[in-house]
Amino acid sequence: MRASSAEPAPLGLGIAGLGIAGLGMAGAVMVQAAAAHKGYVLRAAADPHEAPRAAFAQDFNASAYDDIGDLCADPAVEVVYIATPHQFHAPHAVLAAERGKHIILEKPMAMTLADCDAIIAAVERHNVHLVVGHTHAFDPAVRAMRALVAGGDLGRLGMIHSFNYTNFLYRPRRPEELDTARGGGILFNQVPHQIDIVRLLAGGLARSVRAQVTALDRSRPTEGSCAALIQFENGAAASLVYGGYDYFDSDEWHFNVGERGAPKTLDHGAARRALMKTSDETRARTETYAYGSSKAGLPPHQPHFGITIATCEKGELRASADGLIKYDASGATEYEIDRGVGMPGRREVLDDMLGLLRLGRPSVHDGRWGKATLEVALAILQSTREGREIMLEHQVTA
Ligand SMILES: NC(=O)c1ccc[n+]([C@@H]2O[C@H](COP(=O)([O-])OP(=O)(O)OC[C@H]3O[C@@H](n4cnc5c(N)ncnc54)[C@H](O)[C@@H]3O)[C@@H](O)[C@H]2O)c1
């Protein structure tokens, strides 16, 4: 068997003009993914910072605006990818919809369920398409796991274990990223990847959440660790564990490959040590991550988000550095996943939008899916506050 990666982008059906809102860490990665994707041409970007704008304009001979309103008014832009800070997702998505732009919206879809509803209403009112992503549920290995689990050959899905230990809390941060009330911490930024992955693998319909999150560092006063149990309507359960304290790094157990697929030299505590030498974090963040600040090539391995193990009646699955490993009664078998062209993970996000635009092919990751994932993240916080299981009400199938 050869696990399949995403279908190639539907070429010859019209190239989409892409605009990038927010040229920070996420925007810079998507620029790289779009530049490597034959279905898109980078037409414009918007960011208040001058340096990434100038670099983008020069690299792509494209427009660069200091105001997202101008980006959304640009007739060369058919799709807007929104990678501005969380608090702007809702107003920016509504603005793009009002201007008739199709939208790829970064996670978290918004910070409240009401804002998700406002986005869904705007998208429907203005008849535009919405894909909520990127999350690591778009990773080829996760999609291949989903296909195997849903295909039924491995029997019933019993549980999923997803864990990730990173340096998240000690990367240079904007002030709101350390304030939960303003969308800070791991619940809005990191755990949505895990929620999206386990919801996709288990079919989408989460039933309830019992969780405890913790803020262990008073100098970074937001959640840096999470332990959650999610139960699904179909009887499966998922445990999610996330630790962002820069002590253990779970990539040590993923073949020493980093989140986006680059080889990694483990350096425990390095982010903390670097932060101690940083006087202006917001500035350091821009200088480290904004578009144009580094020129990394496409990583050689596939992306991943910690380690995810799916346990079925007849075997267990997990991603390897370049494929998928099936553990069953005959032993462990590694299946290669064709790397394909471009940047795996983000490529699938771009493919989903092209599928909607050119083929009318629905994406799992629509507004209601994004809202359901946010509902789980909010329920994790609520469960911690109230010390009880939270029942979910807005879940949708994969
Ligand atoms: N899917 C992923 O793997 C992934 C990775 C990183 C970030 N993200 C998401 O992307 C979003 C941005 O995070 P980041 O880490 O890139 O942050 P960042 O601080 O590195 O970048 C944000 C960028 O948005 C710009 N910006 C701020 N206000 C703006 C406005 N009104 N119009 C246009 N641009 C504006 C900032 O100047 C900055 O360049 C977050 O919601 C985050 O969850 C997703």
The ligand as a Tripos MOL2 file, in Angstrom:
@<TRIPOS>MOLECULE
LIG
   44    48     1     0     0
SMALL
NO_CHARGES

@<TRIPOS>ATOM
      1 N1         -1.3210   27.6320   11.1220 N.am      1 LIG1
      2 C1         -0.1680   27.8310   11.7060 C.2       1 LIG1
      3 O1          0.6550   26.9160   11.7960 O.2       1 LIG1
      4 C2          0.1190   29.1930   12.2640 C.ar      1 LIG1
      5 C3          1.4390   29.5510   12.6190 C.ar      1 LIG1
      6 C4          1.6350   30.8100   13.1550 C.ar      1 LIG1
      7 C5          0.5740   31.6700   13.3440 C.ar      1 LIG1
      8 N2         -0.6840   31.2950   12.9830 N.ar      1 LIG1
      9 C6         -1.8290   32.2050   13.1550 C.3       1 LIG1
     10 O2         -1.6060   33.3620   12.3560 O.3       1 LIG1
     11 C7         -2.0340   34.5190   13.0450 C.3       1 LIG1
     12 C8         -0.8560   35.4810   13.1430 C.3       1 LIG1
     13 O3          0.1130   34.8960   13.9710 O.3       1 LIG1
     14 P1          1.6670   35.1440   13.7330 P.3       1 LIG1
     15 O4          2.3640   34.1730   14.6000 O.co2     1 LIG1
     16 O5          1.9680   35.1910   12.2830 O.co2     1 LIG1
     17 O6          1.8040   36.5850   14.3610 O.3       1 LIG1
     18 P2          2.9000   37.6810   14.0030 P.3       1 LIG1
     19 O7          2.8680   38.6760   15.0960 O.co2     1 LIG1
     20 O8          4.1880   37.0310   13.6770 O.co2     1 LIG1
     21 O9          2.3410   38.3220   12.6580 O.3       1 LIG1
     22 C9          1.1510   39.0490   12.5980 C.3       1 LIG1
     23 C10         1.3100   40.0720   11.4860 C.3       1 LIG1
     24 O10         0.0730   40.7440   11.3000 O.3       1 LIG1
     25 C11         0.3700   42.1110   11.0970 C.3       1 LIG1
     26 N3         -0.8180   42.9260   11.3730 N.ar      1 LIG1
     27 C12        -1.2260   43.4130   12.5620 C.ar      1 LIG1
     28 N4         -2.3620   44.1390   12.3670 N.ar      1 LIG1
     29 C13        -2.6370   44.0920   11.0450 C.ar      1 LIG1
     30 C14        -3.6560   44.6610   10.2350 C.ar      1 LIG1
     31 N5         -4.6350   45.3940   10.7710 N.pl3     1 LIG1
     32 N6         -3.6270   44.4260    8.9020 N.ar      1 LIG1
     33 C15        -2.6570   43.6730    8.3570 C.ar      1 LIG1
     34 N7         -1.6580   43.1210    9.0770 N.ar      1 LIG1
     35 C16        -1.6590   43.3120   10.4070 C.ar      1 LIG1
     36 C17         1.5290   42.3860   12.0290 C.3       1 LIG1
     37 O11         2.2240   43.5610   11.6770 O.3       1 LIG1
     38 C18         2.3540   41.1310   11.8360 C.3       1 LIG1
     39 O12         3.2710   41.2690   10.7710 O.3       1 LIG1
     40 C19        -2.5360   34.0650   14.4070 C.3       1 LIG1
     41 O13        -3.9240   34.0770   14.4330 O.3       1 LIG1
     42 C20        -1.9850   32.6650   14.5730 C.3       1 LIG1
     43 O14        -2.8720   31.8020   15.2770 O.3       1 LIG1
     44 C21        -0.9100   30.0820   12.4410 C.ar      1 LIG1
@<TRIPOS>BOND
     1     1     2 1
     2     2     3 2
     3     2     4 1
     4     4     5 ar
     5     4    44 ar
     6     5     6 ar
     7     6     7 ar
     8     7     8 ar
     9     8     9 1
    10     8    44 ar
    11     9    10 1
    12     9    42 1
    13    10    11 1
    14    11    12 1
    15    11    40 1
    16    12    13 1
    17    13    14 1
    18    14    15 2
    19    14    16 1
    20    14    17 1
    21    17    18 1
    22    18    19 2
    23    18    20 1
    24    18    21 1
    25    21    22 1
    26    22    23 1
    27    23    24 1
    28    23    38 1
    29    24    25 1
    30    25    26 1
    31    25    36 1
    32    26    27 ar
    33    26    35 ar
    34    27    28 ar
    35    28    29 ar
    36    29    30 ar
    37    29    35 ar
    38    30    31 1
    39    30    32 ar
    40    32    33 ar
    41    33    34 ar
    42    34    35 ar
    43    36    37 1
    44    36    38 1
    45    38    39 1
    46    40    41 1
    47    40    42 1
    48    42    43 1
@<TRIPOS>SUBSTRUCTURE
     1 LIG1         1 GROUP 0 **** ****
